[in-house]
Structures are given as structure tokens and as C-alpha cells.
Amino acid sequence: MALRIRKDGTILCAALHPPKAGDTYIDDGLHYEMSVIHKVICSEPAHLHNLSGQWWWTGNIPPNTEIDPFYLT
């Protein structure tokens, strides 16, 4: 899935969030590389991610956020 990075730095799933002026679009290939290969961005488990559609830099996860265990290994 592709991503949108908002001007405020919020990273969102492009499939769940419509575009806004100023968004930076990250295509599927780069998203895969960032999340699966390098694990520099992470998200919640699928059942929660499907509700929020949010991603975080691995060093900037908000407190009390449940991250999918895949990104923690």
C-alpha cells in the first residue's frame, strides 16, 4: 500500500486517507522497502491499522501505541 506524508509529518495509509494539498506520496515500492526491508516505519497490528491507517518512524512511536510485532524483530 502507498503512503501519504502530511506537511505536519503524519504518515498515513493512502488507501484509507484521501489526499490533501501538500501531501508527499510514497509509492508501494518505496513503502515496502521502508517498512519490510529496513523497518524504519511501523504500524499497529492489522485490526487496529485498518481503523487508523497511521504509520510512525520507528524511533518516534507515541506512548501506549501497540505496534505489530513484525516491526519489533
Rosetta constraint file for C-alpha pairs under 8 A:
AtomPair CA 1 CA 13 HARMONIC 6.93 0.50
AtomPair CA 1 CA 14 HARMONIC 7.02 0.50
AtomPair CA 1 CA 15 HARMONIC 6.92 0.50
AtomPair CA 1 CA 27 HARMONIC 7.50 0.50
AtomPair CA 1 CA 28 HARMONIC 5.20 0.50
AtomPair CA 1 CA 31 HARMONIC 7.14 0.50
AtomPair CA 2 CA 13 HARMONIC 6.28 0.50
AtomPair CA 2 CA 14 HARMONIC 5.30 0.50
AtomPair CA 2 CA 15 HARMONIC 7.09 0.50
AtomPair CA 2 CA 25 HARMONIC 7.36 0.50
AtomPair CA 2 CA 26 HARMONIC 5.64 0.50
AtomPair CA 2 CA 27 HARMONIC 4.75 0.50
AtomPair CA 2 CA 28 HARMONIC 4.61 0.50
AtomPair CA 2 CA 31 HARMONIC 6.20 0.50
AtomPair CA 3 CA 11 HARMONIC 6.73 0.50
AtomPair CA 3 CA 12 HARMONIC 5.56 0.50
AtomPair CA 3 CA 13 HARMONIC 4.70 0.50
AtomPair CA 3 CA 14 HARMONIC 4.63 0.50
AtomPair CA 3 CA 15 HARMONIC 7.88 0.50
AtomPair CA 3 CA 25 HARMONIC 5.92 0.50
AtomPair CA 3 CA 26 HARMONIC 4.95 0.50
AtomPair CA 3 CA 27 HARMONIC 6.64 0.50
AtomPair CA 3 CA 28 HARMONIC 7.68 0.50
AtomPair CA 3 CA 31 HARMONIC 6.86 0.50
AtomPair CA 4 CA 11 HARMONIC 5.84 0.50
AtomPair CA 4 CA 12 HARMONIC 5.19 0.50
AtomPair CA 4 CA 13 HARMONIC 6.29 0.50
AtomPair CA 4 CA 14 HARMONIC 5.45 0.50
AtomPair CA 4 CA 17 HARMONIC 7.98 0.50
AtomPair CA 4 CA 19 HARMONIC 7.30 0.50
AtomPair CA 4 CA 23 HARMONIC 5.92 0.50
AtomPair CA 4 CA 24 HARMONIC 5.60 0.50
AtomPair CA 4 CA 25 HARMONIC 4.78 0.50
AtomPair CA 4 CA 26 HARMONIC 6.15 0.50
AtomPair CA 5 CA 9 HARMONIC 5.94 0.50
AtomPair CA 5 CA 10 HARMONIC 5.64 0.50
AtomPair CA 5 CA 11 HARMONIC 4.54 0.50
AtomPair CA 5 CA 12 HARMONIC 6.31 0.50
AtomPair CA 5 CA 23 HARMONIC 5.49 0.50
AtomPair CA 5 CA 24 HARMONIC 5.05 0.50
AtomPair CA 5 CA 25 HARMONIC 6.52 0.50
AtomPair CA 5 CA 26 HARMONIC 7.65 0.50
AtomPair CA 6 CA 10 HARMONIC 5.21 0.50
AtomPair CA 6 CA 11 HARMONIC 6.49 0.50
AtomPair CA 6 CA 12 HARMONIC 7.87 0.50
AtomPair CA 6 CA 20 HARMONIC 7.75 0.50
AtomPair CA 6 CA 22 HARMONIC 6.80 0.50
AtomPair CA 6 CA 23 HARMONIC 4.76 0.50
AtomPair CA 6 CA 24 HARMONIC 6.60 0.50
AtomPair CA 7 CA 22 HARMONIC 6.19 0.50
AtomPair CA 7 CA 23 HARMONIC 6.28 0.50
AtomPair CA 7 CA 24 HARMONIC 7.96 0.50
AtomPair CA 10 CA 54 HARMONIC 7.70 0.50
AtomPair CA 10 CA 55 HARMONIC 7.69 0.50
AtomPair CA 10 CA 56 HARMONIC 7.65 0.50
AtomPair CA 11 CA 54 HARMONIC 5.93 0.50
AtomPair CA 11 CA 55 HARMONIC 5.13 0.50
AtomPair CA 11 CA 56 HARMONIC 6.36 0.50
AtomPair CA 12 CA 16 HARMONIC 7.74 0.50
AtomPair CA 12 CA 17 HARMONIC 6.71 0.50
AtomPair CA 12 CA 53 HARMONIC 5.59 0.50
AtomPair CA 12 CA 54 HARMONIC 4.55 0.50
AtomPair CA 12 CA 55 HARMONIC 5.79 0.50
AtomPair CA 13 CA 17 HARMONIC 6.19 0.50
AtomPair CA 13 CA 53 HARMONIC 4.94 0.50
AtomPair CA 13 CA 54 HARMONIC 6.14 0.50
AtomPair CA 13 CA 55 HARMONIC 7.34 0.50
AtomPair CA 14 CA 18 HARMONIC 6.65 0.50
AtomPair CA 14 CA 19 HARMONIC 7.47 0.50
AtomPair CA 16 CA 50 HARMONIC 7.86 0.50
AtomPair CA 16 CA 53 HARMONIC 6.00 0.50
AtomPair CA 17 CA 53 HARMONIC 7.47 0.50
AtomPair CA 19 CA 23 HARMONIC 6.60 0.50
AtomPair CA 26 CA 30 HARMONIC 6.36 0.50
AtomPair CA 26 CA 31 HARMONIC 6.27 0.50
AtomPair CA 27 CA 31 HARMONIC 6.11 0.50
AtomPair CA 28 CA 32 HARMONIC 6.04 0.50
AtomPair CA 29 CA 33 HARMONIC 6.34 0.50
AtomPair CA 30 CA 34 HARMONIC 6.10 0.50
AtomPair CA 31 CA 35 HARMONIC 5.99 0.50
AtomPair CA 32 CA 36 HARMONIC 5.37 0.50
AtomPair CA 32 CA 37 HARMONIC 6.83 0.50
AtomPair CA 33 CA 37 HARMONIC 4.87 0.50
AtomPair CA 33 CA 38 HARMONIC 6.13 0.50
AtomPair CA 33 CA 39 HARMONIC 7.86 0.50
AtomPair CA 34 CA 38 HARMONIC 5.25 0.50
AtomPair CA 34 CA 39 HARMONIC 5.69 0.50
AtomPair CA 34 CA 40 HARMONIC 5.56 0.50
AtomPair CA 34 CA 41 HARMONIC 6.10 0.50
AtomPair CA 35 CA 39 HARMONIC 4.39 0.50
AtomPair CA 35 CA 40 HARMONIC 5.97 0.50
AtomPair CA 35 CA 41 HARMONIC 5.13 0.50
AtomPair CA 35 CA 42 HARMONIC 6.15 0.50
AtomPair CA 35 CA 71 HARMONIC 7.82 0.50
AtomPair CA 36 CA 71 HARMONIC 7.91 0.50
AtomPair CA 39 CA 58 HARMONIC 7.36 0.50
AtomPair CA 39 CA 71 HARMONIC 6.13 0.50
AtomPair CA 40 CA 57 HARMONIC 5.79 0.50
AtomPair CA 40 CA 58 HARMONIC 5.36 0.50
AtomPair CA 41 CA 55 HARMONIC 6.44 0.50
AtomPair CA 41 CA 56 HARMONIC 5.37 0.50
AtomPair CA 41 CA 57 HARMONIC 4.37 0.50
AtomPair CA 41 CA 58 HARMONIC 5.17 0.50
AtomPair CA 42 CA 55 HARMONIC 5.54 0.50
AtomPair CA 42 CA 56 HARMONIC 5.44 0.50
AtomPair CA 42 CA 57 HARMONIC 6.40 0.50
AtomPair CA 42 CA 58 HARMONIC 5.92 0.50
AtomPair CA 42 CA 67 HARMONIC 6.98 0.50
AtomPair CA 42 CA 68 HARMONIC 7.51 0.50
AtomPair CA 42 CA 71 HARMONIC 5.94 0.50
AtomPair CA 43 CA 49 HARMONIC 6.57 0.50
AtomPair CA 43 CA 54 HARMONIC 6.47 0.50
AtomPair CA 43 CA 55 HARMONIC 4.73 0.50
AtomPair CA 43 CA 56 HARMONIC 6.39 0.50
AtomPair CA 43 CA 67 HARMONIC 5.63 0.50
AtomPair CA 43 CA 68 HARMONIC 6.16 0.50
AtomPair CA 43 CA 71 HARMONIC 7.83 0.50
AtomPair CA 44 CA 48 HARMONIC 5.85 0.50
AtomPair CA 44 CA 49 HARMONIC 5.15 0.50
AtomPair CA 44 CA 54 HARMONIC 7.89 0.50
AtomPair CA 44 CA 55 HARMONIC 7.71 0.50
AtomPair CA 44 CA 65 HARMONIC 7.45 0.50
AtomPair CA 44 CA 66 HARMONIC 5.59 0.50
AtomPair CA 44 CA 67 HARMONIC 4.24 0.50
AtomPair CA 44 CA 68 HARMONIC 4.80 0.50
AtomPair CA 45 CA 49 HARMONIC 5.90 0.50
AtomPair CA 45 CA 66 HARMONIC 7.29 0.50
AtomPair CA 45 CA 67 HARMONIC 6.16 0.50
AtomPair CA 45 CA 68 HARMONIC 4.27 0.50
AtomPair CA 45 CA 69 HARMONIC 7.63 0.50
AtomPair CA 46 CA 50 HARMONIC 5.86 0.50
AtomPair CA 46 CA 68 HARMONIC 7.64 0.50
AtomPair CA 47 CA 51 HARMONIC 7.18 0.50
AtomPair CA 48 CA 52 HARMONIC 6.61 0.50
AtomPair CA 49 CA 53 HARMONIC 4.92 0.50
AtomPair CA 49 CA 54 HARMONIC 6.55 0.50
AtomPair CA 56 CA 60 HARMONIC 6.28 0.50
AtomPair CA 56 CA 61 HARMONIC 5.80 0.50
AtomPair CA 57 CA 61 HARMONIC 6.65 0.50
AtomPair CA 61 CA 65 HARMONIC 6.89 0.50
AtomPair CA 67 CA 71 HARMONIC 7.19 0.50
AtomPair CA 67 CA 72 HARMONIC 7.69 0.50
AtomPair CA 68 CA 72 HARMONIC 7.35 0.50
AtomPair CA 69 CA 73 HARMONIC 6.96 0.50
